[in-house]
């Protein structure tokens, strides 16, 4: 099933709109959830980073953020079409918002204090698909490493 068809499943009639997740929020959560599982496990620290981002970026309460993550897990279980999802996000969000997503990705992958080769590859790939130039992605990484106290001088 394609991302577009899955998004259509989550779209609701105007009367039901409040019950279904917004496609942009759903796409963003699906990308972040895939980053969380990139090393094989979704840790409480990654969950905390993801929930914090979703709450801040989309003004959600904790329960709504958790519901969004559950809906994103359904997307992830059916398909993860990086091009379609990131293209949708790219068209809907500003560059600044996309950089914030990538910073969240870096926070998530470094939440266990280490970076696997696959995590590094996936963040770089998704950053590129989100339309970030390489130097912008590196700047985001360095900013997060400094924030976490992991940057070398």
Buried (B, 14 or more C-beta within 10 A) or exposed (E): EEBEEBBEEBEEEEEEEEEBBBBBBBBBBBBBBBBBBBBEEBEEBBBEBBBBBBBEBBEBEEEBBBBBBEBBBEBBEBBBBBEBBBBBBBEBBEEEBBBBBBBBBBBBBBBBEEBEEEBBEBBBEBBBBBBBEEEBBEBBBBBBBEEEEEEEE
